[in-house]
Amino acid sequence: MMKQSDISIPGISRSPTQINGILVPKVEELPLKRPLDVILSLFMLIFSVPISLLIALAIKLEDGGPIFYRQERWGRGGSHFRAYKFRTMVANSDEVFGVKQAMENDPRIMTVGRILRATGLDELPQAINIFLGEMSFVGPRALAIGEVLFDKNGQRVNYEEIPDFWRRLSVRPGLTGIATIYGAKDIPPRKKFRYDLLYIRKQSVWLDLKLILLSFWISFRGRWEKRGNKI
């Protein structure tokens, strides 16, 4: 069983959440982080209305299916929440193929979906999650509950079994972050988690602002789906 003394992240809460006998830590947030999230998400929700309407129309015209994609994800302290995105894959993809990350040239992705994913516009509805306090603009990626993963031997594994998974839940998941920007899309979760822990140790308002600006730059260049360097 994990003990609180096993968790070496500065600012750990004195009252971590316990899930299945595991103590899930919570790191105290920076004083300006939540106000910044609320203001930016409100602006994002208001000013993205015109482009969101165009995206909704494009999705409907392509296959007539649902506009939004909803998925249960891991939140801070091991909580669960429902994340919202514009749908980029064929309808009922999770039911047919299982919950798994997109691959290069993934046949599940629609034509309009490729554009949305490359520019990051599919993430616009997650401003709702940020406004509600379930997510932050910057933090570890919000991972899907029940996602299909395989180790190097082809054996199925769960996120909960991977080292450092629980430690990355000590902060709110983010729309963007160090792992999202600097990590290649296909690197193993264990390596992505190291980026997440680096962010948790080094987090500051200035780092958040830098990562947000870099994310806008990547979106402008349409490089979110690049397997290598996005910047």
Legacy VTK file of the C-alpha trace (Angstrom):
# vtk DataFile Version 3.0
C-alpha trace
ASCII
DATASET POLYDATA
POINTS 231 float
0.000 0.000 0.000
1.295 3.478 -0.851
1.987 5.732 2.112
1.892 9.481 2.130
5.628 9.486 2.862
6.191 7.721 -0.480
4.997 10.805 -2.374
7.837 13.255 -2.959
6.006 16.209 -4.501
6.245 19.624 -2.793
3.001 21.106 -1.471
1.186 17.800 -0.880
-2.150 18.138 0.903
-2.369 16.700 4.409
-5.614 14.914 3.484
-5.098 12.837 0.316
-7.961 10.828 -1.150
-7.859 7.058 -0.606
-8.916 4.829 -3.527
-8.657 1.037 -3.288
-6.157 1.360 -0.462
-3.972 3.850 -2.366
-3.428 7.381 -1.078
-3.957 9.789 -3.983
-2.217 13.104 -3.229
-3.412 16.634 -3.902
-0.979 19.491 -4.445
-2.016 22.959 -3.330
-2.769 25.104 -6.371
-1.090 28.381 -7.147
-3.227 31.323 -5.912
-3.749 32.789 -9.408
-4.260 29.509 -11.266
-7.988 29.047 -10.704
-8.934 32.729 -11.353
-6.899 32.610 -14.573
-8.699 29.418 -15.630
-12.128 30.944 -14.977
-11.404 34.153 -16.903
-9.766 32.446 -19.895
-12.400 29.701 -20.147
-15.215 32.279 -20.033
-13.589 34.264 -22.846
-13.022 31.032 -24.770
-16.669 29.996 -24.426
-17.962 33.400 -25.546
-15.637 34.139 -28.439
-15.565 30.601 -29.845
-19.334 30.558 -30.522
-19.088 31.446 -34.262
-16.398 28.866 -35.061
-18.116 26.280 -32.857
-21.291 26.655 -34.921
-19.293 26.111 -38.123
-17.627 23.031 -36.647
-20.999 21.618 -35.571
-22.365 22.153 -39.087
-19.326 20.481 -40.688
-19.673 17.404 -38.458
-23.378 17.089 -39.218
-22.814 17.472 -42.958
-20.133 14.751 -42.996
-22.056 11.870 -41.442
-25.125 13.232 -39.657
-23.942 11.815 -36.315
-23.588 13.448 -32.887
-21.715 16.745 -32.699
-20.145 16.164 -29.313
-18.043 13.346 -27.922
-18.328 12.624 -24.202
-15.883 10.512 -22.258
-15.280 9.652 -18.596
-11.828 10.772 -17.490
-9.557 10.772 -14.463
-9.587 14.005 -12.469
-7.703 15.502 -9.556
-7.317 13.231 -6.558
-8.633 10.212 -8.484
-12.074 11.727 -9.120
-13.998 11.015 -12.322
-15.576 13.594 -14.607
-17.140 13.743 -18.056
-14.996 15.548 -20.634
-16.495 17.162 -23.735
-14.989 17.434 -27.216
-16.179 17.923 -30.758
-16.492 14.466 -32.279
-13.635 13.643 -34.663
-14.179 9.895 -35.120
-16.970 7.783 -36.532
-20.054 7.529 -34.338
-19.964 4.877 -31.577
-16.212 4.452 -32.037
-15.607 3.503 -28.398
-18.330 0.851 -28.465
-17.055 -0.693 -31.699
-13.265 -0.386 -31.323
-12.804 0.168 -27.583
-11.416 3.203 -25.769
-7.953 3.752 -27.229
-5.811 6.611 -28.457
-5.772 7.627 -32.098
-2.967 6.263 -34.260
-1.294 7.744 -37.307
-3.664 7.476 -40.308
-6.334 6.097 -37.985
-9.309 4.925 -40.106
-11.738 5.919 -37.331
-11.057 9.628 -37.869
-13.431 11.565 -40.115
-12.257 14.068 -42.743
-13.327 17.076 -40.696
-11.908 15.326 -37.664
-8.382 15.402 -39.089
-8.574 19.178 -39.398
-9.996 19.587 -35.912
-7.373 17.356 -34.320
-4.469 19.010 -36.149
-5.540 22.478 -34.990
-6.774 21.428 -31.557
-10.222 22.879 -32.267
-11.835 19.608 -31.184
-10.855 20.566 -27.624
-12.901 23.803 -27.547
-15.825 22.306 -25.555
-13.432 21.424 -22.739
-13.597 25.095 -21.792
-16.788 23.964 -20.029
-14.776 21.475 -17.940
-12.248 24.194 -17.120
-14.946 26.693 -16.126
-16.549 24.073 -13.859
-13.218 23.399 -12.142
-12.848 19.828 -13.394
-9.837 20.772 -15.506
-7.256 23.528 -15.838
-5.782 25.083 -18.956
-2.391 23.627 -18.053
-1.687 20.308 -16.343
-1.254 16.588 -17.018
-3.457 15.259 -19.785
-6.895 14.053 -18.653
-6.701 10.300 -19.258
-9.686 8.192 -20.301
-11.049 5.696 -17.811
-10.869 2.156 -19.174
-8.543 3.061 -22.045
-7.022 0.064 -23.847
-3.246 -0.067 -23.317
-0.621 -2.698 -24.111
2.892 -3.106 -22.754
5.979 -3.956 -24.838
5.074 -7.648 -24.614
1.593 -7.077 -26.010
-0.110 -7.648 -22.653
-3.037 -5.422 -21.753
-2.390 -3.065 -18.822
-4.356 -0.385 -17.005
-3.177 3.151 -16.291
-3.516 2.404 -12.579
-0.725 -0.193 -12.861
1.811 2.200 -14.408
4.327 3.848 -12.024
3.629 7.536 -11.228
0.013 7.363 -12.464
-1.439 8.264 -9.067
1.099 11.028 -8.429
0.088 12.870 -11.606
-3.465 13.051 -10.245
-2.286 15.441 -7.523
-3.297 18.438 -9.704
-6.195 19.180 -12.031
-5.773 17.666 -15.499
-5.023 20.192 -18.213
-6.004 21.055 -21.744
-2.303 21.404 -22.510
0.956 20.800 -20.699
4.614 19.904 -20.938
3.907 16.316 -22.028
1.309 17.442 -24.578
3.659 19.986 -26.165
7.101 18.415 -25.862
6.323 14.702 -25.745
5.920 12.722 -28.956
2.396 11.345 -29.350
3.535 7.736 -29.425
5.904 7.652 -26.444
4.921 5.207 -23.665
2.690 6.525 -20.849
5.514 6.018 -18.332
7.634 8.617 -20.164
4.699 11.007 -20.496
4.128 10.734 -16.765
7.698 11.935 -16.170
6.854 15.139 -18.042
3.737 15.461 -15.881
5.721 15.142 -12.652
8.209 17.717 -13.955
5.327 20.161 -14.458
3.969 19.486 -10.956
7.386 20.222 -9.440
8.052 23.336 -11.546
4.551 24.800 -11.922
4.176 28.566 -11.848
1.902 31.165 -13.424
4.669 32.130 -15.849
5.175 28.524 -16.914
1.410 28.190 -17.485
1.336 31.339 -19.621
4.330 30.113 -21.650
2.697 26.731 -22.307
-0.615 28.370 -23.254
1.144 30.639 -25.784
3.071 27.691 -27.235
-0.213 25.801 -27.567
-1.779 28.650 -29.554
1.304 28.616 -31.822
0.983 24.870 -32.427
-2.748 25.252 -33.156
-2.068 28.100 -35.594
0.419 25.884 -37.461
-1.856 22.818 -37.301
0.819 20.569 -35.785
-0.963 18.826 -32.895
-1.038 15.498 -34.741
2.676 15.549 -35.589
4.429 12.442 -34.253
7.709 14.326 -33.756
8.484 17.933 -32.824
5.312 20.047 -32.717
6.987 23.395 -32.173
LINES 1 232
231 0 1 2 3 4 5 6 7 8 9 10 11 12 13 14 15 16 17 18 19 20 21 22 23 24 25 26 27 28 29 30 31 32 33 34 35 36 37 38 39 40 41 42 43 44 45 46 47 48 49 50 51 52 53 54 55 56 57 58 59 60 61 62 63 64 65 66 67 68 69 70 71 72 73 74 75 76 77 78 79 80 81 82 83 84 85 86 87 88 89 90 91 92 93 94 95 96 97 98 99 100 101 102 103 104 105 106 107 108 109 110 111 112 113 114 115 116 117 118 119 120 121 122 123 124 125 126 127 128 129 130 131 132 133 134 135 136 137 138 139 140 141 142 143 144 145 146 147 148 149 150 151 152 153 154 155 156 157 158 159 160 161 162 163 164 165 166 167 168 169 170 171 172 173 174 175 176 177 178 179 180 181 182 183 184 185 186 187 188 189 190 191 192 193 194 195 196 197 198 199 200 201 202 203 204 205 206 207 208 209 210 211 212 213 214 215 216 217 218 219 220 221 222 223 224 225 226 227 228 229 230
